[in-house]
Every structure is written in C-alpha cells, then in structure tokens.
Amino acid sequence: VLSIPIYYLCANNVNHNTPSRLIVKIFNDFLRCIPMFILCVFFSMIMGIGNILPAVVAIALFSLGIMYQMMYEYIETLNMQPFESIRSAGANNLQAVNLSLHPEIKPMFFAYFIYTLEINIRGAVVLSYAGVSGTYMSALQAYIENGWYDYVGAMLFPLFVVVAILQLVSNTMVRKLR
C-alpha cells in the first residue's frame, strides 16, 4: 500500500515534474540496493536486538522497493489515451489516475503483491535463521542439534506448503491477466 503513491510519482507518463520524480527514484533506487539483511541489522542497532520490529520494517522497505520498481515500469508501458482524455475533460491528475489507470493497474498490482508476499515469507525465514527475530529458528536449530528430525519436518513443511500455494496463486493470476 505504501508503494502506490510512489510508483505513480515515478512514472514518466503520470508525473511530469522531473525534479520530484528524480528525487523519489534516487531514494528508492538507493533503498533497493541495500539487502534486506543489512536493513534489518541497521534497524536492530536502532530499535534493539531481540525485537521483531526491525525485521518487519526491513521487510516492508524491501517490499516497497520491489513493488515500486515493477509497478512504475508497468505504468510506463500503458496506453495513456484514457488518462489524457480525462485530463482534457478537466479532471486533475488524481481523478484521472483513479478513473483511467487504476482499473487497468489493479490486476497487475495484486499479482505483484502475491509475488512480493511470497518473497517476504522466504525473507522472513532467512532473517529468522540469521538470528534477527529468533524464536522460530532457535527452536528449529535446537531440534536439528538434538536430532529430532520429525519436528524439523513438521516446522518446515507448513512453510513449503504456504510458499507453494502462493506460487500457484500468483502463476494463476498472471496467466489470467495475459
């Protein structure tokens, strides 16, 4: 949801104000070049270790970067005739976006949202394994050290099922969009 105004601000065919578009793009490109783990370590130093909030903020910022990049590139490929007709009829940019671009963008937004959610689930497991948010992976590591592989399988199987279901849903949505 945080990426919605940002990807509209970054699209050349929606935002014609070059300085604001460049500032937002530079900030987001900088944000995208930092790995999620480094963001989490940085926020852990600020918010404290053992708290899950740094991991949540890191995943949110990482998701913001992914959604902004994919969506603004998609918006730049759209046919702008409906947008320009509504603008010429007297609507402002927000009204024109809401009436002409938003209905066309919404299906792709949900497909990318599910894709990003799938990446975030995998990222949360990696961050937890790295010791950022702790409880899940500390229990998993204890089970591995004690040789309780039935518990390890019971912990990893639901993650596999969730990621597989999300993959199937996102593939189905993308196929229906084509």
C-alpha positions, 0 to 999 in steps of 0.5 A, spaced: 500 500 500 505 504 501 508 503 494 502 506 490 503 513 491 510 512 489 510 508 483 505 513 480 510 519 482 515 515 478 512 514 472 514 518 466 507 518 463 503 520 470 508 525 473 511 530 469 515 534 474 522 531 473 525 534 479 520 530 484 520 524 480 528 524 480 528 525 487 523 519 489 527 514 484 534 516 487 531 514 494 528 508 492 533 506 487 538 507 493 533 503 498 533 497 493 540 496 493 541 495 500 539 487 502 534 486 506 539 483 511 543 489 512 536 493 513 534 489 518 541 489 522 541 497 521 534 497 524 536 492 530 542 497 532 536 502 532 530 499 535 534 493 539 536 486 538 531 481 540 525 485 537 521 483 531 520 490 529 526 491 525 525 485 521 518 487 519 520 494 517 526 491 513 521 487 510 516 492 508 522 497 505 524 491 501 517 490 499 516 497 497 522 497 493 520 491 489 513 493 488 515 500 486 520 498 481 515 493 477 509 497 478 512 504 475 515 500 469 508 497 468 505 504 468 510 506 463 508 501 458 500 503 458 496 506 453 495 513 456 489 515 451 484 514 457 488 518 462 489 524 457 482 524 455 480 525 462 485 530 463 482 534 457 475 533 460 478 537 466 479 532 471 486 533 475 491 528 475 488 524 481 481 523 478 484 521 472 489 516 475 483 513 479 478 513 473 483 511 467 489 507 470 487 504 476 482 499 473 487 497 468 493 497 474 489 493 479 490 486 476 497 487 475 498 490 482 495 484 486 499 479 482 505 483 484 503 483 491 502 475 491 509 475 488 512 480 493 508 476 499 511 470 497 518 473 497 517 476 504 515 469 507 522 466 504 525 473 507 522 472 513 525 465 514 532 467 512 532 473 517 529 468 522 535 463 521 540 469 521 538 470 528 534 477 527 527 475 530 529 468 533 524 464 536 522 460 530 529 458 528 532 457 535 527 452 536 528 449 529 536 449 530 535 446 537 531 440 534 536 439 528 542 439 534 538 434 538 536 430 532 529 430 532 528 430 525 520 429 525 519 436 528 524 439 523 519 436 518 513 438 521 516 446 522 518 446 515 513 443 511 507 448 513 512 453 510 513 449 503 506 448 503 504 456 504 510 458 499 507 453 494 500 455 494 502 462 493 506 460 487 500 457 484 496 463 486 500 468 483 502 463 476 494 463 476 493 470 476 498 472 471 496 467 466 489 470 467 491 477 466 495 475 459 
